[in-house]
Amino acid sequence: MGELIIFPDIEDVLETWLTATLAPYYPARDRPVVGRRLDNPRRGASIRLIRLGGVRATLVTDAATVMVDCWAPDAKSAAALLQRC
């Protein structure tokens, strides 16, 4: 029997990557919260990551489909945040 291949959790990978990528653009107190769930009520900018599906493209390639939702106090700020993602 072949070896089982477990792919990393894409939401965790993206959360780590986005948090590090966005850090230079925002002071520590204003950094967007990145995760699978958002605070209610939201406190400033937030990014929610949700894996919607995807298929194993090959034995060693995962083709995940991920939805990225951005929230900010106004539409212009949310659009700018989404552009940085």
C-alpha positions as CSV (number, residue, x, y, z in Angstrom):
1,M,0.0,0.0,0.0
2,G,1.2,3.5,-0.8
3,E,2.2,6.2,1.6
4,L,-0.6,8.5,2.8
5,I,0.0,12.1,1.9
6,I,-1.5,14.7,4.3
7,F,-1.5,18.3,2.9
8,P,-1.1,21.2,5.3
9,D,-4.2,23.1,6.4
10,I,-4.4,25.9,3.8
11,E,-6.3,28.2,6.1
12,D,-3.5,27.9,8.7
13,V,-0.9,28.5,6.0
14,L,-2.6,31.6,4.7
15,E,-3.3,33.0,8.1
16,T,0.4,32.8,9.0
17,W,1.4,34.2,5.6
18,L,-1.1,37.1,5.6
19,T,-0.3,38.1,9.1
20,A,3.4,38.4,8.3
21,T,2.8,40.0,4.9
22,L,0.4,42.7,6.2
23,A,2.5,43.6,9.4
24,P,4.7,46.2,7.7
25,Y,1.7,48.2,6.5
26,Y,-0.1,48.6,9.8
27,P,1.0,49.7,13.3
28,A,0.7,46.8,15.8
29,R,-2.5,48.1,17.4
30,D,-4.2,48.6,14.0
31,R,-3.2,45.3,12.3
32,P,-6.1,43.3,10.8
33,V,-7.2,40.2,12.6
34,V,-6.7,37.2,10.3
35,G,-8.5,33.9,10.9
36,R,-11.4,31.6,10.3
37,R,-13.7,33.3,12.7
38,L,-14.1,37.0,13.4
39,D,-14.8,38.8,16.6
40,N,-18.4,40.0,17.2
41,P,-18.5,42.9,17.3
42,R,-15.5,43.5,15.0
43,R,-12.8,45.8,16.3
44,G,-11.3,47.4,13.2
45,A,-10.0,45.6,10.1
46,S,-10.5,41.8,9.8
47,I,-9.9,39.1,7.3
48,R,-11.7,35.8,7.3
49,L,-10.4,32.8,5.4
50,I,-12.6,29.9,4.4
51,R,-11.7,26.9,2.4
52,L,-14.6,26.3,0.0
53,G,-13.2,23.1,-1.6
54,G,-10.8,22.1,-4.2
55,V,-9.4,18.9,-5.4
56,R,-6.2,17.0,-5.2
57,A,-4.8,18.0,-8.6
58,T,-2.1,15.3,-8.6
59,L,-0.7,12.9,-6.0
60,V,1.4,15.6,-4.6
61,T,-0.5,18.8,-5.5
62,D,-3.6,20.2,-3.7
63,A,-5.7,22.8,-5.6
64,A,-7.6,24.5,-2.8
65,T,-10.3,27.1,-3.3
66,V,-10.2,29.7,-0.5
67,M,-12.6,32.6,0.0
68,V,-11.0,35.8,1.5
69,D,-13.5,38.2,3.2
70,C,-12.2,41.6,4.3
71,W,-13.9,44.0,6.7
72,A,-12.9,47.5,7.7
73,P,-14.6,50.6,9.1
74,D,-15.5,51.8,5.5
75,A,-15.6,50.4,2.0
76,K,-12.5,52.2,0.8
77,S,-10.4,50.7,3.6
78,A,-11.8,47.2,3.1
79,A,-11.0,47.4,-0.7
80,A,-7.4,48.6,0.1
81,L,-7.0,45.7,2.6
82,L,-8.2,43.2,0.0
83,Q,-5.8,44.5,-2.5
84,R,-2.9,43.7,-0.1
85,C,-4.1,40.2,0.3
